[in-house]
Amino acid sequence: MWKRVKDLEDRLEDLERKRDILEKELERLPSGHLEAKTVNGKVYYYLRFWEEGKLRSKYLGKEGEKMKERVERASELKRELLIVKEEERRLRKVLERISLALQEGKV
């Protein structure tokens, strides 16, 4: 049983490290989403994001395609971060229950 508890603790540490890495990488990427507008056959890219409770737009100019990749990467990382946080939450709950059971003398 103790090996299993140790495995759970090790997995939790791995998830915490992974969460930190994902959060640091997300800090370097743009938040928001990309919006493309076509005017007279030309495509113009805008980065749309929330700032101080208002939806803002920033024209990207020629950086549109490059920014598109960065925004897509940020979206992927956000999805992965949600999964990591959920697993981390579940593991903490399991370890907390084990701790409570030990304190109550049930194990």
MARPA-467768 format. One line per field, with one value per atom (N, C-alpha, C, O): atom name; x, y, z; residue in three letters; residue number from 1. Coordinates in steps of 0.001 Angstrom, whole numbers, plus 500000, padded with zeros to 6 digits. Example, Ala and Ser with C-alpha at 12.3 -4.5 7.8 and 13.67 -1.06 7.14 Angstrom:
BEGIN
atom <- N:CA:C:O:N:CA:C:O
x <- 513190:512300:513200:514236:512850:513670:512900:513409
y <- 494310:495500:496700:496681:497750:498940:500030:501138
z <- 507800:507800:507800:508465:507080:507140:507870:508039
res <- ALA:ALA:ALA:ALA:SER:SER:SER:SER
n <- 1:1:1:1:2:2:2:2
This chain:
BEGIN
atom <- N:CA:C:O:N:CA:C:O:N:CA:C:O:N:CA:C:O:N:CA:C:O:N:CA:C:O:N:CA:C:O:N:CA:C:O:N:CA:C:O:N:CA:C:O:N:CA:C:O:N:CA:C:O:N:CA:C:O:N:CA:C:O:N:CA:C:O:N:CA:C:O:N:CA:C:O:N:CA:C:O:N:CA:C:O:N:CA:C:O:N:CA:C:O:N:CA:C:O:N:CA:C:O:N:CA:C:O:N:CA:C:O:N:CA:C:O:N:CA:C:O:N:CA:C:O:N:CA:C:O:N:CA:C:O:N:CA:C:O:N:CA:C:O:N:CA:C:O:N:CA:C:O:N:CA:C:O:N:CA:C:O:N:CA:C:O:N:CA:C:O:N:CA:C:O:N:CA:C:O:N:CA:C:O:N:CA:C:O:N:CA:C:O:N:CA:C:O:N:CA:C:O:N:CA:C:O:N:CA:C:O:N:CA:C:O:N:CA:C:O:N:CA:C:O:N:CA:C:O:N:CA:C:O:N:CA:C:O:N:CA:C:O:N:CA:C:O:N:CA:C:O:N:CA:C:O:N:CA:C:O:N:CA:C:O:N:CA:C:O:N:CA:C:O:N:CA:C:O:N:CA:C:O:N:CA:C:O:N:CA:C:O:N:CA:C:O:N:CA:C:O:N:CA:C:O:N:CA:C:O:N:CA:C:O:N:CA:C:O:N:CA:C:O:N:CA:C:O:N:CA:C:O:N:CA:C:O:N:CA:C:O:N:CA:C:O:N:CA:C:O:N:CA:C:O:N:CA:C:O:N:CA:C:O:N:CA:C:O:N:CA:C:O:N:CA:C:O:N:CA:C:O:N:CA:C:O:N:CA:C:O:N:CA:C:O:N:CA:C:O:N:CA:C:O:N:CA:C:O:N:CA:C:O:N:CA:C:O:N:CA:C:O:N:CA:C:O:N:CA:C:O:N:CA:C:O:N:CA:C:O:N:CA:C:O:N:CA:C:O:N:CA:C:O:N:CA:C:O:N:CA:C:O:N:CA:C:O:N:CA:C:O:N:CA:C:O:N:CA:C:O
x <- 500819:500000:500866:500547:501972:502806:503492:503730:503808:504393:503383:503750:502147:501083:500931:500773:500980:500889:502090:501938:503276:504479:504359:504764:503807:503600:502655:502882:501604:500660:501342:501123:502162:502878:503866:504006:504547:505485:504755:505222:503610:502811:502348:502340:501968:501534:502683:502474:503890:505062:505331:505647:505203:505391:504372:504710:503126:502073:502318:502066:502805:503105:504206:504122:505243:506317:505799:506135:504976:504418:503528:503562:502733:501868:502704:502377:503791:504674:505261:505305:505706:506287:505244:505524:504038:502972:502605:502422:502498:502132:503206:502884:504473:505559:505554:505772:505304:505252:504051:504142:502938:501745:501958:501401:502760:503055:503745:503581:504514:505249:504403:504819:503240:502378:501222:500855:500654:499534:498278:498026:497493:496201:495147:495365:494038:492983:492856:493334:492209:492037:492259:492209:492503:492770:491477:490649:491323:490155:490656:491496:490143:490529:489349:488218:489631:488602:489070:490235:488153:488480:487847:486634:488690:488231:488834:490053:487964:488412:489368:490349:489078:489879:491155:491859:491472:492665:492261:491223:493095:492812:493623:494839:492923:493553:493349:492233:494429:494359:494360:495086:493512:493414:493503:492949:494196:494222:493144:493167:492187:491086:491334:491598:491248:491533:490784:490372:490614:489947:490984:492024:490673:491554:490694:489907:490850:490097:488589:487885:488116:486681:486136:484925:487017:486573:487268:488435:486525:487091:487862:487299:489139:490012:490452:490435:490840:491388:492710:492869:493657:494939:495247:495313:495432:495774:497187:498104:497355:498641:499496:500688:498933:499712:500277:499582:501537:502187:502519:502907:502371:502674:501527:501627:500459:499254:499474:499008:500176:500389:501257:500982:502298:503183:502417:502554:501616:500831:499790:499470:499267:498272:498838:498157:500074:500718:500873:500653:501252:501451:500128:500080:499056:497739:497232:496655:497444:497040:497828:497272:499112:499941:499431:499375:499057:498518:497227:497003:496381:495129:495404:494753:496369:496743:497248:496875:498095:498655:497570:497616:496599:495506:494696:494323:494423:493695:494496:493958:495787:496655:496739:496737:496811:496885:495622:495701:494470:493218:493223:492783:493716:493786:494736:494424:495892:496886:496318:496462:495670:495100:494008:493906:493196:492127:492712:492247:493729:494360:495048:495010:495669:496328:495300:495556:494157:493082:492601:492415:492403:491939:492972:492618:494241:495290:495378:495550:495261:495282:494124:494285:492972:491793:492021:491691:492582:492859:493865:493672:494941:495963:495417:495802:494529:493902:493033:493039:492291:491454:492306:491948:493427:494330:494865:494931:495241:495756:494704:495007:493480:492398:492147:491939:492171:491956:493073:492813:494303:495404:495251:495528:494816:494617:493509:493575:492498:491384:491667:490878:492777:493163:492422:492328:491887:491139:492053:491628:493290:494193:495244:496100
y <- 498811:500000:501256:502227:501247:502441:502751:503913:501704:501927:502642:503535:502266:502903:504381:505244:504659:506050:506844:507981:506247:506915:507184:508245:506234:506422:507599:508394:507700:508808:510151:511143:510167:511400:511795:512974:510797:511068:511609:512541:511018:511484:512928:513735:513245:514605:515597:516686:515223:516094:516307:517417:515227:515338:516299:517126:516179:517059:518516:519418:518751:520118:520730:521894:519934:520421:520715:521735:519805:519985:521229:521980:521445:522631:523901:524850:523917:525086:525380:526532:524336:524492:525044:525967:524469:524928:526382:527167:526740:528115:529106:530195:528740:529633:529812:530914:528720:528826:529667:530442:529508:530294:531791:532618:532133:533545:534212:535412:533439:533988:534044:534637:533440:533404:534386:534753:534807:535753:535088:533909:535863:535349:535910:536939:535252:535700:534772:533638:535270:534471:535341:536569:534678:535365:535522:534612:536669:536915:537425:538324:536857:537279:537994:537511:539143:539895:540047:540349:539835:539989:541277:541466:542159:543428:543572:543567:543698:543832:542717:542955:541502:540343:540162:539172:541076:540941:540510:540925:539670:539167:539972:540119:540482:541239:540478:540071:540288:539531:540465:541458:540103:540861:539887:538789:540288:539521:540098:541289:539261:539708:539161:537971:540044:539640:540549:541653:540067:540843:541617:541084:542897:543741:544720:545475:544699:545579:545494:546504:544274:544051:544395:544352:544738:545097:544214:543854:543871:543089:544036:544984:543770:544627:543891:542662:544653:544110:544794:545995:544006:544570:544084:542881:545017:544664:544090:544653:542966:542280:542562:542254:543125:543420:542159:541151:542225:541101:539953:538873:540176:539138:538140:537216:538308:537506:536009:535298:535517:534066:533544:532481:534280:533856:533859:532948:534896:535002:533889:533399:533495:532418:531147:530481:530813:529623:529753:528794:530941:531160:531087:530555:531619:531575:530135:529719:529373:527968:527174:526314:527462:526789:527118:526243:528382:528788:528032:527620:527846:527104:525653:525100:525046:523660:523560:522647:524503:524483:524692:524079:525546:525780:524509:524184:523784:522513:521515:520850:521417:520491:520891:520029:522182:522682:522329:521977:522420:522043:520572:520217:519731:518294:518028:517245:518684:518504:518973:518291:520140:520669:519758:519573:519190:518292:517033:516584:516456:515256:515589:514801:516754:517197:517333:516920:517905:518075:516712:516524:515770:514436:513723:513090:513824:513175:513785:513065:515104:515757:515250:515025:515075:514603:513175:512865:512322:510937:510911:510206:511683:511715:512307:511887:513272:513856:512816:512739:512021:510973:509915:509420:509576:508610:509167:508453:510423:511073:511084:510784:511429:511435:510046:509879:509058:507676:507246:506539:507663:507331:508018:507421:509261:510000:509398:509415:508870:508269:506813:506182:506295:504942:503872:502733:504229:503244:502385:501345:502791:502002:501329:500618
z <- 500000:500000:500000:499313:500773:500861:499540:499211:498787:497463:496578:495815:496671:495870:496261:495398:497559:498036:497517:497071:497575:497076:495580:495105:494839:493398:493135:492223:493934:493790:494099:493403:495141:495485:494390:494064:493826:492733:491512:490858:491215:490067:490298:489369:491520:491851:491644:491108:492064:491861:490371:489941:489585:488132:487525:486678:487969:487453:487838:487039:489052:489483:488622:488228:488331:487467:486062:485460:485554:484210:484162:483187:485211:485280:485250:484537:486028:486055:484673:484240:483992:482653:481683:480918:481721:480828:481107:480177:482378:482736:482292:481818:482442:482009:480494:479989:479775:478313:477874:476922:478568:478234:478464:477743:479463:479730:478546:478325:477784:476642:475371:474375:475400:474213:474363:475479:473245:473318:473859:473612:474601:475040:474093:473453:474007:473111:471918:471940:470881:469677:468449:468513:467344:466099:465312:465259:464714:463879:462535:462478:461468:460124:459482:459514:458903:458178:456738:456479:455813:454410:453903:453988:453374:452825:451426:451258:450435:449036:448634:447930:449082:448719:449515:449320:450397:451227:452629:453143:453243:454587:455609:455486:456610:457689:458987:459309:459730:460974:462176:462229:463142:464392:465551:465496:466590:467831:468724:469033:469151:470010:471406:471579:472405:473780:474741:474384:475970:477013:477808:478195:478044:478835:479630:479059:480940:481830:481578:481577:481368:481193:479821:479607:478883:477535:476510:476666:475453:474368:473451:472905:473292:472495:471230:471172:470240:469000:468711:468927:468220:467830:466415:466163:465511:464140:464115:464712:463419:463433:462211:462217:461187:459983:459363:459227:458990:458305:459251:458805:460536:461522:461683:462489:460941:461103:461075:461966:460066:459945:461078:461635:461421:462511:463840:464656:464032:465265:465332:466414:464185:464141:464771:465550:464436:465004:466514:467253:466966:468404:469167:470276:468577:469220:469277:470282:468204:468198:469238:469921:469355:470374:471772:472637:471996:473294:473594:474733:472591:472790:473170:474056:472494:472813:474249:474986:474636:475988:477037:478104:476750:477701:477914:479041:476817:476947:477772:478657:477474:478212:479686:480565:479954:481325:482106:483283:481468:482134:482535:483628:481656:481942:483109:484006:483088:484158:485492:486506:485491:486738:487285:488498:486406:486857:487475:488523:486836:487400:488723:489668:488780:490009:491142:492273:490832:491828:492340:493543:491421:491827:492698:493693:492327:493131:494526:495509:494614:495935:496791:497991:496179:496902:497423:498567:496577:496981:498123:499113:497982:499034:500329:501420:500206:501400:502108:503337:501344:501938:502631:503700:502018:502634:503944:504944:503942:505147:506256:507411:505900:506892:507462:508663:506585:507033:507990:508964:507723:508613:509966:511006:509946:511183:512044:513273:511375:512098:512472:513175:512006:512354:511588:512044:510413:509611:508766:508264:508599:507744:508593:508067
res <- MET:MET:MET:MET:TRP:TRP:TRP:TRP:LYS:LYS:LYS:LYS:ARG:ARG:ARG:ARG:VAL:VAL:VAL:VAL:LYS:LYS:LYS:LYS:ASP:ASP:ASP:ASP:LEU:LEU:LEU:LEU:GLU:GLU:GLU:GLU:ASP:ASP:ASP:ASP:ARG:ARG:ARG:ARG:LEU:LEU:LEU:LEU:GLU:GLU:GLU:GLU:ASP:ASP:ASP:ASP:LEU:LEU:LEU:LEU:GLU:GLU:GLU:GLU:ARG:ARG:ARG:ARG:LYS:LYS:LYS:LYS:ARG:ARG:ARG:ARG:ASP:ASP:ASP:ASP:ILE:ILE:ILE:ILE:LEU:LEU:LEU:LEU:GLU:GLU:GLU:GLU:LYS:LYS:LYS:LYS:GLU:GLU:GLU:GLU:LEU:LEU:LEU:LEU:GLU:GLU:GLU:GLU:ARG:ARG:ARG:ARG:LEU:LEU:LEU:LEU:PRO:PRO:PRO:PRO:SER:SER:SER:SER:GLY:GLY:GLY:GLY:HIS:HIS:HIS:HIS:LEU:LEU:LEU:LEU:GLU:GLU:GLU:GLU:ALA:ALA:ALA:ALA:LYS:LYS:LYS:LYS:THR:THR:THR:THR:VAL:VAL:VAL:VAL:ASN:ASN:ASN:ASN:GLY:GLY:GLY:GLY:LYS:LYS:LYS:LYS:VAL:VAL:VAL:VAL:TYR:TYR:TYR:TYR:TYR:TYR:TYR:TYR:TYR:TYR:TYR:TYR:LEU:LEU:LEU:LEU:ARG:ARG:ARG:ARG:PHE:PHE:PHE:PHE:TRP:TRP:TRP:TRP:GLU:GLU:GLU:GLU:GLU:GLU:GLU:GLU:GLY:GLY:GLY:GLY:LYS:LYS:LYS:LYS:LEU:LEU:LEU:LEU:ARG:ARG:ARG:ARG:SER:SER:SER:SER:LYS:LYS:LYS:LYS:TYR:TYR:TYR:TYR:LEU:LEU:LEU:LEU:GLY:GLY:GLY:GLY:LYS:LYS:LYS:LYS:GLU:GLU:GLU:GLU:GLY:GLY:GLY:GLY:GLU:GLU:GLU:GLU:LYS:LYS:LYS:LYS:MET:MET:MET:MET:LYS:LYS:LYS:LYS:GLU:GLU:GLU:GLU:ARG:ARG:ARG:ARG:VAL:VAL:VAL:VAL:GLU:GLU:GLU:GLU:ARG:ARG:ARG:ARG:ALA:ALA:ALA:ALA:SER:SER:SER:SER:GLU:GLU:GLU:GLU:LEU:LEU:LEU:LEU:LYS:LYS:LYS:LYS:ARG:ARG:ARG:ARG:GLU:GLU:GLU:GLU:LEU:LEU:LEU:LEU:LEU:LEU:LEU:LEU:ILE:ILE:ILE:ILE:VAL:VAL:VAL:VAL:LYS:LYS:LYS:LYS:GLU:GLU:GLU:GLU:GLU:GLU:GLU:GLU:GLU:GLU:GLU:GLU:ARG:ARG:ARG:ARG:ARG:ARG:ARG:ARG:LEU:LEU:LEU:LEU:ARG:ARG:ARG:ARG:LYS:LYS:LYS:LYS:VAL:VAL:VAL:VAL:LEU:LEU:LEU:LEU:GLU:GLU:GLU:GLU:ARG:ARG:ARG:ARG:ILE:ILE:ILE:ILE:SER:SER:SER:SER:LEU:LEU:LEU:LEU:ALA:ALA:ALA:ALA:LEU:LEU:LEU:LEU:GLN:GLN:GLN:GLN:GLU:GLU:GLU:GLU:GLY:GLY:GLY:GLY:LYS:LYS:LYS:LYS:VAL:VAL:VAL:VAL
n <- 1:1:1:1:2:2:2:2:3:3:3:3:4:4:4:4:5:5:5:5:6:6:6:6:7:7:7:7:8:8:8:8:9:9:9:9:10:10:10:10:11:11:11:11:12:12:12:12:13:13:13:13:14:14:14:14:15:15:15:15:16:16:16:16:17:17:17:17:18:18:18:18:19:19:19:19:20:20:20:20:21:21:21:21:22:22:22:22:23:23:23:23:24:24:24:24:25:25:25:25:26:26:26:26:27:27:27:27:28:28:28:28:29:29:29:29:30:30:30:30:31:31:31:31:32:32:32:32:33:33:33:33:34:34:34:34:35:35:35:35:36:36:36:36:37:37:37:37:38:38:38:38:39:39:39:39:40:40:40:40:41:41:41:41:42:42:42:42:43:43:43:43:44:44:44:44:45:45:45:45:46:46:46:46:47:47:47:47:48:48:48:48:49:49:49:49:50:50:50:50:51:51:51:51:52:52:52:52:53:53:53:53:54:54:54:54:55:55:55:55:56:56:56:56:57:57:57:57:58:58:58:58:59:59:59:59:60:60:60:60:61:61:61:61:62:62:62:62:63:63:63:63:64:64:64:64:65:65:65:65:66:66:66:66:67:67:67:67:68:68:68:68:69:69:69:69:70:70:70:70:71:71:71:71:72:72:72:72:73:73:73:73:74:74:74:74:75:75:75:75:76:76:76:76:77:77:77:77:78:78:78:78:79:79:79:79:80:80:80:80:81:81:81:81:82:82:82:82:83:83:83:83:84:84:84:84:85:85:85:85:86:86:86:86:87:87:87:87:88:88:88:88:89:89:89:89:90:90:90:90:91:91:91:91:92:92:92:92:93:93:93:93:94:94:94:94:95:95:95:95:96:96:96:96:97:97:97:97:98:98:98:98:99:99:99:99:100:100:100:100:101:101:101:101:102:102:102:102:103:103:103:103:104:104:104:104:105:105:105:105:106:106:106:106:107:107:107:107
